[in-house]
Amino acid sequence: MLGELIEKESIDISKIVSADQNHTEELRDKLNSAQRLGNEFKSKADITFSTTEGPKTVNTTVWSVTDSYLQLKSGIHIPLNSLIDIDF
């Protein structure tokens, strides 16, 4: 399920909300793969997350994954509990 495609620079942190279901554990392998693709191969992933305006998708490089956040370039952090899907 893809949301509206937006640019990384358009991510409004204040509008990110928790997804209807927490998909963190089922996406854990994809999160780790997306981080490896970003760091080793400079490949991008489609990250779909929940916002107050509905699902949004951004195509970008994943820099790191913590217990709570997905970190993108420019210090942008997306809470893991807002993730809907990751594709690459």
C-alpha positions as CSV (number, residue, x, y, z in Angstrom):
1,M,0.0,0.0,0.0
2,L,1.6,3.2,-1.2
3,G,0.8,6.6,0.1
4,E,1.1,9.9,-1.6
5,L,4.7,10.2,-2.9
6,I,6.5,13.1,-1.3
7,E,10.1,14.4,-1.3
8,K,12.2,13.8,1.8
9,E,12.5,17.5,2.4
10,S,8.7,17.7,2.6
11,I,8.4,15.4,5.6
12,D,6.7,17.3,8.4
13,I,7.8,15.5,11.6
14,S,4.9,17.1,13.5
15,K,2.3,15.4,11.3
16,I,3.7,11.8,11.6
17,V,1.4,9.6,13.7
18,S,1.4,6.0,14.8
19,A,0.1,3.6,12.2
20,D,-3.2,1.7,12.9
21,Q,-1.0,-1.4,13.7
22,N,2.6,-1.4,14.8
23,H,4.5,-3.2,12.0
24,T,7.9,-2.7,13.5
25,E,8.7,-6.4,14.2
26,E,7.4,-7.7,10.9
27,L,9.4,-4.9,9.1
28,R,12.6,-5.5,11.1
29,D,14.4,-7.5,8.4
30,K,13.3,-5.0,5.7
31,L,14.6,-2.2,8.0
32,N,18.0,-3.8,8.3
33,S,18.2,-4.6,4.6
34,A,17.2,-1.0,3.7
35,Q,19.9,0.3,6.0
36,R,22.5,-2.0,4.5
37,L,21.4,-1.0,1.0
38,G,21.7,2.7,1.9
39,N,25.1,2.4,3.6
40,E,26.9,-0.1,1.3
41,F,25.2,0.5,-2.1
42,K,23.7,4.0,-1.8
43,S,20.4,2.5,-2.9
44,K,17.1,4.0,-2.0
45,A,14.0,2.5,-0.4
46,D,10.3,3.4,-0.6
47,I,9.2,4.1,3.0
48,T,5.5,4.4,3.6
49,F,4.4,5.9,7.0
50,S,1.3,7.3,8.6
51,T,0.6,11.0,8.9
52,T,-2.4,13.1,10.0
53,E,-3.1,13.6,6.3
54,G,-3.0,9.9,5.4
55,P,-0.2,7.6,4.3
56,K,2.9,9.2,2.7
57,T,5.7,7.5,0.8
58,V,9.2,8.8,0.4
59,N,11.9,7.3,-1.8
60,T,15.2,7.9,0.0
61,T,18.3,6.3,1.5
62,V,18.1,4.9,5.0
63,W,21.1,6.0,7.1
64,S,20.4,4.1,10.3
65,V,17.8,2.2,12.3
66,T,17.5,2.5,16.1
67,D,15.1,0.8,18.5
68,S,12.6,3.6,17.9
69,Y,13.4,5.5,14.7
70,L,14.5,5.3,11.1
71,Q,17.1,8.0,10.4
72,L,17.3,9.6,7.0
73,K,19.7,12.2,5.6
74,S,19.5,15.8,7.0
75,G,18.6,14.5,10.5
76,I,15.1,13.4,9.7
77,H,13.8,10.7,12.0
78,I,10.6,8.7,11.3
79,P,9.2,6.8,14.3
80,L,9.1,3.0,13.7
81,N,5.6,2.8,15.0
82,S,4.4,5.0,12.2
83,L,5.8,2.7,9.4
84,I,3.3,1.0,7.2
85,D,5.7,-0.6,4.6
86,I,9.2,-0.6,3.2
87,D,10.0,-1.7,-0.4
88,F,13.2,-1.7,-2.4
